[in-house]
Every structure is written in structure tokens, then in C-alpha cells.
Amino acid sequence: MLVLARKVNQSIIIQDDIEVMILDVQGEQVKIGIKAPKNIKIYRKEIYEEIQKENIRAAQSKLPDDLKKLIEDDEKPQ
């Protein structure tokens, strides 16, 4: 892990197109701004982890028989 010290209005650049700027510091809370291309997904870590858990649950869930049959029929050569 890279650890950097930054002050308000200072930033870091990641690769060529992502900028992370320190906007404000109040006590233990730090406000950051992130400039990145629209195709870059940015999540708070706790939200990202919930998305991953839900994706795993969805992948492990059993499909209803009607839907499973529809998918199997669609995959058969015609």
C-alpha cells in the first residue's frame, strides 16, 4: 500500500486520467473529490462489498424450473 500525506486542495494522479483531491478535513472526516472518466466505476468500499455479495448470491441461486427450461431450450441448436 502506498501511503501519501496531502493537504487540502492537494491531489494525487493515478495513471493519466484519475485525480484524487483532498477537499476538506474536519476532525476524523476527510472529504475527497475524484475526477475520472465516466467509464470508471467508483464505489465506497462498503457498497462495493455489498454488490459483490449480491452477485455471488445471484450466481448461486437456483433458477425456477420454467426459466431453466427456457434457457436450455434457447441453447439447443436449431
KOLLO-281134 format. One record per residue: x, y, z of N, C-alpha, C in turn. Coordinates in Angstrom, 1 decimal, m for minus. Layout:
N
nx;ny;nz;cax;cay;caz;cx;cy;cz
X;Y;Z;X;Y;Z;X;Y;Z
...
END
This chain:
78
nx;ny;nz;cax;cay;caz;cx;cy;cz
0.8;m1.2;0.0;0.0;0.0;0.0;0.9;1.2;0.0
0.6;2.1;m0.9;1.3;3.4;m0.9;0.6;4.4;0.0
1.3;5.0;0.9;0.7;6.0;1.9;1.3;7.4;1.6
0.4;8.3;1.3;0.9;9.7;1.0;0.2;10.7;2.0
0.9;11.7;2.3;0.3;12.8;3.1;0.0;13.9;2.1
m1.3;14.4;2.2;m1.7;15.5;1.4;m2.5;16.5;2.2
m2.5;17.8;1.8;m3.2;18.8;2.5;m4.4;19.2;1.6
m5.3;20.0;2.2;m6.5;20.5;1.5;m6.1;21.1;0.2
m6.8;20.8;m0.9;m6.5;21.3;m2.2;m5.3;20.7;m2.9
m4.7;19.7;m2.3;m3.7;18.9;m3.0;m4.3;17.6;m3.5
m3.6;17.1;m4.5;m4.2;15.9;m5.1;m3.1;14.9;m5.5
m3.6;13.7;m5.9;m2.7;12.7;m6.5;m3.3;12.3;m7.8
m2.5;11.9;m8.7;m2.9;11.4;m10.0;m2.6;9.9;m10.1
m3.6;9.2;m10.6;m3.5;7.7;m10.8;m3.5;7.5;m12.3
m2.5;6.9;m12.8;m2.3;6.7;m14.2;m2.4;8.1;m14.9
m3.0;8.3;m16.0;m3.1;9.6;m16.6;m4.4;10.3;m16.5
m5.4;9.6;m16.0;m6.7;10.2;m16.1;m7.6;10.1;m14.8
m7.0;9.8;m13.7;m7.8;9.8;m12.4;m7.0;10.7;m11.4
m7.8;11.7;m10.9;m7.3;12.6;m10.0;m8.1;12.5;m8.7
m7.4;12.4;m7.6;m8.0;12.3;m6.2;m7.5;13.5;m5.5
m8.5;14.4;m5.1;m8.1;15.7;m4.4;m8.7;15.7;m3.0
m7.9;16.2;m2.1;m8.4;16.4;m0.7;m9.2;17.7;m0.7
m10.5;17.7;m0.4;m11.3;18.9;m0.4;m11.4;19.6;0.9
m11.5;18.7;2.0;m11.7;19.3;3.3;m11.4;18.3;4.4
m10.9;18.7;5.5;m10.6;17.9;6.7;m11.3;18.5;7.9
m12.2;17.7;8.5;m12.8;18.2;9.7;m12.8;17.0;10.8
m11.9;17.2;11.8;m11.7;16.1;12.7;m11.2;14.9;12.1
m11.9;13.8;12.2;m11.5;12.5;11.6;m12.1;12.3;10.3
m12.9;13.2;9.8;m13.5;13.0;8.5;m12.8;13.8;7.4
m12.5;13.1;6.3;m11.8;13.7;5.1;m12.7;13.7;4.0
m12.9;14.8;3.3;m13.7;14.8;2.1;m12.8;14.8;0.9
m13.0;13.9;0.0;m12.2;13.8;m1.2;m13.1;14.0;m2.4
m12.4;14.4;m3.5;m13.1;14.5;m4.8;m12.3;13.7;m5.8
m13.0;13.0;m6.6;m12.4;12.1;m7.6;m12.8;12.5;m9.0
m11.8;12.9;m9.9;m12.1;13.1;m11.3;m11.6;11.9;m12.0
m12.5;11.3;m12.8;m12.2;10.1;m13.5;m13.1;10.0;m14.8
m12.7;9.3;m15.8;m13.6;9.1;m16.9;m14.9;8.4;m16.5
m15.9;8.7;m17.3;m17.2;8.2;m16.9;m17.3;6.6;m16.9
m16.4;6.0;m17.7;m16.4;4.5;m17.7;m15.8;3.9;m16.5
m15.2;4.7;m15.6;m14.6;4.1;m14.4;m15.6;4.1;m13.3
m15.9;3.0;m12.8;m16.8;2.8;m11.7;m16.1;3.1;m10.4
m16.8;4.0;m9.6;m16.2;4.4;m8.3;m17.3;4.1;m7.2
m16.9;3.3;m6.2;m17.8;3.0;m5.1;m17.2;3.2;m3.8
m18.0;3.5;m2.7;m17.5;3.4;m1.4;m17.2;1.9;m1.1
m16.2;1.5;m0.4;m15.9;0.1;m0.2;m17.0;m0.7;0.3
m17.8;m0.2;1.3;m18.9;m1.0;1.9;m20.0;m1.3;0.8
m20.2;m0.3;m0.1;m21.2;m0.5;m1.1;m20.6;m1.6;m2.1
m19.4;m1.5;m2.5;m18.7;m2.4;m3.4;m18.8;m3.8;m2.9
m18.6;m4.0;m1.6;m18.6;m5.3;m0.9;m20.0;m5.9;m1.0
m21.0;m5.0;m0.8;m22.4;m5.5;m0.8;m22.8;m5.9;m2.2
m22.3;m5.2;m3.2;m22.6;m5.6;m4.6;m22.0;m6.9;m4.9
m20.7;m7.1;m4.5;m20.1;m8.4;m4.7;m20.8;m9.6;m4.0
m21.3;m9.3;m2.8;m22.0;m10.4;m2.1;m23.3;m10.7;m2.8
m24.0;m9.7;m3.3;m25.3;m9.9;m4.0;m25.0;m10.6;m5.3
m23.9;m10.3;m6.0;m23.6;m11.0;m7.3;m23.3;m12.5;m7.0
m22.6;m12.8;m5.9;m22.3;m14.2;m5.5;m23.7;m14.9;m5.2
m24.5;m14.2;m4.4;m25.8;m14.9;m4.1;m26.6;m15.1;m5.4
m26.6;m14.2;m6.3;m27.4;m14.3;m7.5;m26.8;m15.5;m8.4
m25.5;m15.6;m8.4;m24.9;m16.7;m9.2;m25.2;m18.0;m8.6
m25.3;m18.1;m7.3;m25.5;m19.4;m6.6;m27.0;m19.8;m6.5
m27.9;m18.8;m6.8;m29.3;m19.1;m6.6;m29.8;m20.1;m7.7
m30.8;m20.8;m7.3;m31.4;m21.8;m8.3;m32.4;m21.1;m9.1
m32.4;m21.4;m10.4;m33.4;m20.8;m11.3;m34.7;m21.5;m11.2
m35.8;m20.9;m11.3;m37.1;m21.6;m11.3;m37.1;m22.5;m12.5
m37.8;m23.6;m12.4;m37.8;m24.7;m13.5;m38.2;m24.1;m14.8
m39.2;m23.2;m14.8;m39.7;m22.7;m16.1;m38.6;m21.9;m16.8
m37.8;m21.1;m16.0;m36.8;m20.2;m16.6;m35.6;m21.1;m17.0
m35.3;m22.1;m16.2;m34.2;m23.0;m16.6;m34.5;m23.7;m17.9
m35.8;m24.2;m18.1;m36.1;m24.9;m19.3;m36.1;m23.9;m20.5
m36.5;m22.7;m20.3;m36.4;m21.7;m21.4;m35.0;m21.4;m21.8
m34.1;m21.3;m20.8;m32.6;m21.1;m21.2;m32.1;m22.3;m21.9
m32.4;m23.5;m21.4;m31.9;m24.8;m22.0;m32.4;m24.9;m23.4
m33.7;m24.6;m23.7;m34.3;m24.6;m25.0;m33.6;m23.6;m25.9
m33.3;m22.5;m25.4;m32.7;m21.4;m26.2;m31.2;m21.8;m26.6
m30.6;m22.6;m25.8;m29.2;m23.0;m26.1;m29.1;m24.2;m27.0
m30.2;m24.9;m27.3;m30.2;m26.1;m28.2;m30.0;m25.6;m29.6
m29.2;m26.3;m30.4;m29.0;m26.0;m31.8;m30.3;m26.1;m32.5
m30.5;m25.2;m33.5;m31.8;m25.2;m34.2;m31.7;m25.7;m35.6
END
